[in-house]
Amino acid sequence: MAKRLLDFKIDPEELSKQNRFILQDGFNDKLTAYGRLNVSNTHTPTQGGFNIVQSETPQNSTLKVIDEVIAKKLDQNQGQQFSKKVVFSGYDESKLQFLTLEGIINITSHALVHVTSKEFVPNGYITVYFYTRSNDLVQKSNYVRYSINVESDSNRDYVEDRNLIINDKVLEDSILFIDGPIIGGNISSYTLDLIESLHKKNVLPVFFVKNSDSNLVVDNLSSIKNKFNSDLHWSYNFLNQGERTNFFLYTDKVNPKNTKLFCYFKLFNNTSPLRIEIHPDTLKIFNDYLDDLFDLIYYLLV
């Protein structure tokens, strides 16, 4: 069981280190250097997130049903009461991408917001990277990175920066909601490292995946196999508003360290369910808070 999560009192000195907007080291120097390269910005910048490829498939993994396949009703009123007893935070990111003839420039905003009983305490971290296949440009500036796979390299830079701000600014003895999957492409090991470091600070990390195209459940359960297009299709029909499924345990056959527990949660009848993920070790540590945690999620989202 965790040391404590309830009625945690924040150290004023610790809180004074929060509420910061930080630019990456060399941020302004990078922008100046990019300007001197006279890059040809021929496209309108696009805003979005990072494309984390979710590599889980029925062929390379195992799926175990925890307990039984059921729908569990959540209580938003209980969630409201629990919210008054704990400190929780949320992390998300947003990327502004410039497609130039010379390469790709990503400006990323990382946000970590703490919610206490009295206030919202935000932290921001802004980064910029320039990726190109041109050796000539790389030789002209130390701030330009050679890349033959921008998606992979930018995902790695993003997750390293994500871990940096979370580890630096997270509050001990708290709950942390993180946008994105636990297992996915080349970020898996970084996310598992993050989870381990958060556990050492007695932080309960929860991951949210929107618009998942996973079919792990529908391809593994014989009772529903070939009846639904995807897990979201199944869970949308299986759940009523304010309900979640039981947990499913996913484990990668090639690398068993890549494992997670997940369930689906239906907020409203006319919206696609969310997939909510936690690491098995998280459940072991914080099992006593599980029901309250999901009631809190319902309260916050409704």
LINCORCOR-V261775 format. One record per helix or strand of 3 or more residues. SS is the DSSP state (~ for helix, > for strand). FROM is the first residue (numbers start at 1). TO is the last residue. If there is no record, write none. Layout:
# LINCORCOR-V261775
ss->SS from->FROM to->TO
ss->SS from->FROM to->TO
This chain:
# LINCORCOR-V261775
ss->~ from->12 to->15
ss->> from->21 to->23
ss->~ from->27 to->36
ss->> from->46 to->48
ss->~ from->58 to->60
ss->> from->61 to->65
ss->> from->71 to->73
ss->~ from->76 to->83
ss->> from->88 to->100
ss->> from->104 to->115
ss->> from->120 to->132
ss->~ from->135 to->140
ss->> from->144 to->146
ss->~ from->150 to->169
ss->> from->175 to->179
ss->~ from->185 to->200
ss->> from->204 to->209
ss->~ from->216 to->220
ss->~ from->231 to->238
ss->> from->243 to->245
ss->> from->248 to->252
ss->> from->259 to->266
ss->> from->274 to->278
ss->~ from->280 to->301
